[in-house]
Amino acid sequence: MNKKVSLLKKPAVQTLIASLLCIVLGLLIGYVALLLINPAGAWDAIQSIIKNFWTYSKHTTQIKNLGNTLVKTAPLLMCSLSVLFAYKVGLFNIGAAGQYVAGAGACIYCAVALGWNWVFCMIAAILAGALVGSISGVLKAYRNVNEVISCIMLNWITLYLINTLLAGVKEPTSNYTYSITKRLVVENGVASTVPNPGTVLPSLGLENLFNNNKYVGLALPLAVVLAIAVWVLLNKTQLGYELRATGMNKNAAKYCGMQDKQNIVMTMAIAGALAGMGAAMLYLTGIQQWSVTQSSVPSMGFNGIAAAFLGGLNPIGAIFSSFFIQHITDGGSYLDMRVYSGEISDLISSLIIYLCGFVFFFKTSLTNAITLREDKKLLDERRNKEGGKAS
């Protein structure tokens, strides 16, 4: 019994319980919303969201669609790492969405317009994301501009800049950019495309595990490795210690000889680089093309906030929470669109984000309940001993 109580007092276990509680409550409230829209199909709808690729009856189809979810999990994981990395250093990087957009624009343009190899396209995405992130870092460090405000403004500035940039490499008959497998060539004022397969991320043979899903490849294992690397950086290195110390109290860090301003800029640059790299992991697979007329920032960056907090702000926990968030997001596409909106899955994600704000409350309540139970048990044992002596 004592072992169970001590186990429940561990922060990791409490975070897991609190996160699971957030998931259950989020799904429950989402189910209530479905009931309000159409009670008759609410149960089937919530099951479709939870099942996602399991909706299909054929195993081969399930495996292939699981691959699609995993492909989108990799960039979501990178965005969640971007958010939690900054948060661990005392900054709220709500600009992961804009940094993601910058990375997307850089890798797509370098692939389609310049015909670069995927390695250089990814490096361009990393640098673009780092640049956008460092702008907020500089404003925070040297002018004490709240990073939330600067990040929100940069999200939209970056979106419209990237739309303008990629308008030059869009298909003439649609609003989408050319596929990254093609390079745009302009000769004598005439635009044409030539094959350019070197821009696609290598598959590493992983596509064979998912029924020849050509989009599955390097991105997912690379994202997992980077999650572990972020955990090591934050918890096992001197740089990580200095960054966290700066976030906790930049004046104390400065007094100890740490470069507080440089650390803030470095933190936002690293966070931006992670988000930008996440965009490259998605668009360099070829699974999705960019629409140059979109007027809203892609939800990937904002979903990264949900994944980061649902994972307990732990890089390892973010791996599992990112998959879950992407799982229910993709599950929304299986709803009956004649009755429900596919955005209901985004509503559930938003509810989970909101509930994650109460994780500390859940953990505190759990700790207090366990402590009260232990104290009561000790008091009963003491009374039994005193009663035995009296008899």
C-alpha positions in Angstrom: 0.0 0.0 0.0 2.8 2.4 0.9 4.5 1.7 -2.4 1.4 2.6 -4.3 1.1 5.9 -2.4 4.7 6.8 -3.0 4.3 6.0 -6.6 1.3 8.4 -6.9 3.4 11.1 -5.3 5.9 11.0 -8.1 5.6 14.1 -10.4 5.8 12.0 -13.6 2.9 9.8 -12.5 0.8 12.7 -11.4 1.4 14.4 -14.7 0.3 11.3 -16.5 -2.9 11.0 -14.5 -3.6 14.7 -14.9 -3.1 14.5 -18.7 -5.4 11.5 -19.0 -8.0 13.3 -17.0 -7.7 16.3 -19.4 -8.2 13.9 -22.4 -11.2 12.2 -20.9 -12.8 15.6 -19.9 -12.0 17.1 -23.3 -13.6 14.1 -25.2 -16.6 14.2 -22.8 -17.3 17.9 -23.4 -16.7 17.3 -27.2 -19.4 14.6 -27.0 -21.8 17.0 -25.3 -21.2 19.5 -28.2 -22.0 16.7 -30.7 -25.2 15.9 -28.8 -26.3 19.5 -29.0 -25.7 19.5 -32.8 -27.3 16.2 -33.6 -28.1 13.7 -30.7 -28.9 10.8 -33.1 -25.4 10.6 -34.6 -23.3 11.9 -31.6 -22.1 8.5 -30.4 -21.0 7.4 -33.9 -19.3 10.8 -34.4 -17.2 10.7 -31.3 -16.3 7.1 -32.1 -15.1 8.2 -35.5 -12.9 10.9 -34.0 -11.4 8.4 -31.6 -11.0 5.6 -34.1 -9.5 7.6 -36.9 -7.8 5.0 -39.3 -9.5 2.1 -37.4 -12.7 3.2 -39.0 -11.6 1.2 -42.1 -12.4 -2.6 -42.0 -9.3 -3.7 -44.1 -6.1 -4.0 -42.1 -4.0 -2.8 -45.1 -6.0 0.4 -45.3 -5.7 0.9 -41.6 -1.9 0.6 -41.7 -1.6 2.9 -44.7 -3.7 5.6 -43.0 -1.8 5.1 -39.8 1.2 6.1 -41.8 -0.5 9.4 -42.9 -1.2 10.2 -39.2 2.4 9.5 -38.3 3.7 11.7 -41.1 1.7 14.6 -39.7 2.8 13.7 -36.1 6.4 14.5 -36.9 5.9 18.2 -37.6 3.4 18.5 -34.7 6.0 17.0 -32.4 8.6 19.6 -33.6 6.1 22.4 -32.9 5.4 21.0 -29.4 9.1 20.9 -28.8 9.4 24.5 -29.9 6.7 25.6 -27.4 8.0 23.5 -24.4 11.6 24.5 -25.0 10.8 28.2 -24.8 8.4 27.6 -21.9 11.1 25.7 -19.9 13.2 28.9 -20.3 10.4 31.1 -19.0 9.1 32.2 -22.4 5.7 31.5 -24.1 6.4 30.9 -27.7 2.9 31.3 -29.2 4.8 32.2 -32.4 5.5 28.6 -33.3 2.8 28.9 -36.0 4.6 31.8 -37.7 8.0 30.1 -37.4 6.4 27.0 -38.9 5.1 29.1 -41.8 8.6 30.6 -42.4 10.1 27.1 -42.5 7.4 25.9 -44.9 8.0 28.9 -47.3 11.8 28.5 -47.2 11.8 24.7 -47.9 9.1 24.9 -50.7 10.8 27.8 -52.5 14.2 26.3 -52.3 12.8 23.0 -53.6 10.6 24.3 -56.4 12.3 27.5 -57.5 16.0 26.6 -56.8 15.9 22.8 -57.1 18.0 22.3 -54.0 18.5 18.9 -52.4 16.3 18.1 -49.4 19.2 18.6 -46.9 19.7 22.2 -48.0 15.9 22.8 -48.2 15.6 21.6 -44.6 18.6 23.8 -43.5 16.9 26.8 -45.1 13.7 26.0 -43.2 15.6 25.8 -39.9 17.3 29.1 -40.6 14.0 30.8 -41.6 12.3 29.6 -38.4 15.2 30.6 -36.3 15.2 34.1 -37.8 11.6 34.7 -37.1 12.0 33.3 -33.6 15.1 35.4 -32.9 13.2 38.6 -33.8 10.9 38.1 -30.9 13.9 37.1 -28.8 15.7 40.4 -29.6 12.6 42.4 -28.9 12.2 40.6 -25.5 15.8 40.8 -24.5 16.7 44.4 -25.5 13.4 46.2 -25.4 11.4 44.0 -23.0 8.6 43.6 -25.5 6.3 40.8 -24.4 7.1 37.8 -26.5 3.4 36.8 -26.8 2.5 40.1 -28.5 5.5 40.1 -30.9 4.9 36.5 -31.7 1.2 37.0 -32.5 2.0 39.9 -34.8 4.8 38.0 -36.5 2.5 35.1 -37.2 0.5 37.1 -39.6 3.4 39.1 -41.0 5.2 35.9 -41.8 2.1 34.3 -43.4 1.5 37.1 -45.9 5.2 37.4 -46.7 5.4 33.7 -47.4 2.2 33.8 -49.5 3.7 36.6 -51.6 7.0 34.6 -52.0 5.3 31.4 -53.0 2.9 33.1 -55.4 5.8 32.9 -57.9 5.9 29.1 -57.8 2.2 28.2 -57.8 0.4 26.2 -60.4 -1.2 28.3 -63.1 -4.6 26.5 -62.7 -4.8 26.5 -58.9 -3.8 28.4 -55.8 -1.4 25.6 -54.7 2.4 25.6 -55.2 4.0 23.1 -57.6 4.8 19.7 -56.2 8.3 19.6 -54.6 9.1 16.7 -56.9 9.2 19.3 -59.8 11.5 22.2 -60.3 10.2 25.3 -62.0 12.1 26.5 -65.0 11.5 29.7 -66.9 13.0 30.0 -70.4 12.2 32.9 -72.7 9.4 33.9 -70.5 7.8 30.5 -70.6 7.4 28.6 -67.3 7.7 24.8 -67.3 8.6 22.1 -64.8 11.2 19.3 -64.8 11.5 16.3 -62.4 13.4 17.1 -59.2 13.1 14.0 -56.9 16.1 14.9 -54.8 14.0 17.3 -52.8 12.0 14.5 -51.2 12.9 13.2 -47.8 14.4 9.6 -47.9 12.0 6.8 -47.0 14.6 4.6 -45.3 12.5 1.7 -46.3 9.8 2.6 -43.7 7.1 2.9 -46.4 7.1 -0.9 -46.6 5.9 -1.1 -43.0 2.8 1.0 -43.9 1.5 -0.7 -47.0 3.8 1.2 -49.4 2.8 4.6 -48.1 5.4 6.8 -49.9 5.1 9.7 -47.5 6.5 7.7 -44.5 10.2 8.1 -44.1 12.9 10.0 -42.3 10.8 12.6 -40.6 9.3 10.5 -37.8 12.4 8.9 -36.5 14.3 12.2 -36.8 11.7 14.0 -34.8 11.8 11.4 -32.0 15.6 11.6 -31.9 15.4 15.4 -31.7 12.9 15.1 -28.8 15.4 13.0 -26.9 18.1 15.6 -27.8 16.0 18.4 -26.4 15.5 16.5 -23.2 19.2 16.0 -22.9 20.0 19.6 -23.7 17.6 21.0 -21.1 18.4 18.5 -18.3 21.9 17.2 -18.8 24.0 20.1 -20.2 25.4 23.3 -18.8 23.8 25.3 -21.6 20.4 23.9 -20.7 21.0 24.8 -17.0 21.9 28.4 -17.9 18.9 28.8 -20.2 16.5 27.5 -17.5 18.2 29.7 -14.9 17.8 32.8 -17.1 14.1 32.0 -17.5 13.6 31.6 -13.8 15.3 34.8 -12.9 17.3 36.7 -15.5 18.7 39.2 -12.9 20.1 36.4 -10.8 21.5 34.7 -13.9 23.2 38.0 -14.9 24.6 38.4 -11.4 26.1 34.9 -11.7 27.8 35.9 -14.9 25.4 34.3 -17.4 24.6 36.2 -20.6 20.9 36.8 -19.9 20.1 38.7 -23.1 22.0 36.3 -25.4 20.3 33.4 -23.7 16.8 34.8 -24.4 17.6 35.4 -28.0 19.2 31.9 -28.3 16.2 30.3 -26.7 13.7 31.9 -29.2 16.1 31.1 -32.1 16.3 27.4 -31.1 12.5 27.3 -30.6 12.0 28.9 -34.1 14.4 26.5 -35.6 12.5 23.5 -34.2 9.2 24.8 -35.6 10.8 25.6 -39.0 12.3 22.1 -39.2 8.9 20.7 -38.4 7.4 22.4 -41.5 10.2 20.9 -43.7 9.4 17.5 -42.3 5.9 17.8 -43.6 6.2 19.6 -46.9 9.4 17.8 -48.0 7.5 14.5 -47.9 5.1 15.8 -50.7 2.0 14.9 -48.7 0.7 18.5 -48.8 1.0 21.6 -51.0 0.9 25.2 -49.9 -2.1 27.4 -50.8 -0.9 30.9 -51.5 -4.4 32.3 -50.8 -4.8 31.0 -47.3 -5.7 33.8 -44.8 -5.3 31.9 -41.6 -2.1 30.6 -40.0 -1.8 26.7 -40.2 -3.1 25.1 -37.0 0.0 22.9 -36.6 1.8 25.5 -34.6 -1.2 26.1 -32.3 -1.8 22.4 -31.9 1.8 22.2 -30.7 0.7 24.2 -27.6 -1.8 21.5 -26.8 0.7 18.7 -27.4 3.4 20.4 -25.3 1.1 20.9 -22.2 -0.7 17.6 -22.6 2.7 15.9 -22.5 3.5 17.6 -19.2 6.0 19.9 -20.8 8.3 17.0 -21.2 10.0 16.2 -24.5 9.4 12.5 -24.1 5.8 13.0 -23.1 5.4 15.3 -26.1 6.0 12.3 -28.4 2.9 10.5 -27.2 0.7 13.6 -26.8 1.6 14.8 -30.3 0.4 11.5 -31.8 -2.8 11.7 -29.8 -3.6 15.3 -30.8 -2.9 14.4 -34.5 -4.9 11.2 -34.1 -8.1 13.0 -33.1 -7.4 15.9 -35.5 -7.3 13.4 -38.4 -10.3 11.6 -36.9 -12.4 14.7 -37.5 -12.2 14.0 -41.3 -14.3 10.8 -40.8 -17.3 12.7 -39.6 -20.5 13.0 -41.6 -19.9 16.5 -43.0 -23.5 16.8 -43.9 -24.3 17.0 -40.2 -21.1 17.9 -38.3 -18.2 20.2 -39.1 -14.7 18.6 -39.3 -13.5 21.3 -37.0 -15.2 19.6 -34.1 -11.9 17.7 -33.6 -10.1 21.1 -33.3 -12.7 22.0 -30.7 -11.8 19.0 -28.7 -8.1 19.9 -29.0 -8.9 23.4 -27.8 -10.8 22.0 -24.8 -7.8 19.8 -23.9 -5.5 22.9 -24.2 -7.9 24.8 -21.8 -8.0 21.9 -19.4 -4.3 21.5 -19.4 -4.2 24.8 -17.7 -5.6 23.0 -14.7 -2.9 20.3 -14.6 -1.2 22.0 -11.7 -4.5 22.1 -9.9 -5.2 18.4 -10.6 -1.7 17.5 -9.4 -2.0 19.6 -6.2 -5.4 18.1 -5.4 -4.0 14.6 -5.9 -1.1 15.3 -3.7 -3.3 16.8 -1.0 -5.7 13.8 -1.2 -2.8 11.3 -0.9 -1.2 13.3 2.0 -4.6 13.5 3.8 -5.0 9.7 3.4 -1.6 8.9 4.7 -2.0 11.3 7.7 -5.3 9.6 8.5 -3.8 6.2 8.3 -0.9 7.2 10.6 -3.3 8.7 13.0 -5.4 5.5 13.1 -2.3 3.4 13.6 -1.2 5.6 16.5 -4.6 5.4 18.1 -4.6 1.6 17.7 -1.2 1.4 19.4 -2.3 3.7 22.3 -5.5 1.7 22.7 -3.5 -1.5 22.8 -1.2 -0.2 25.5 -4.1 1.1 27.5 -5.8 -2.4 27.4 
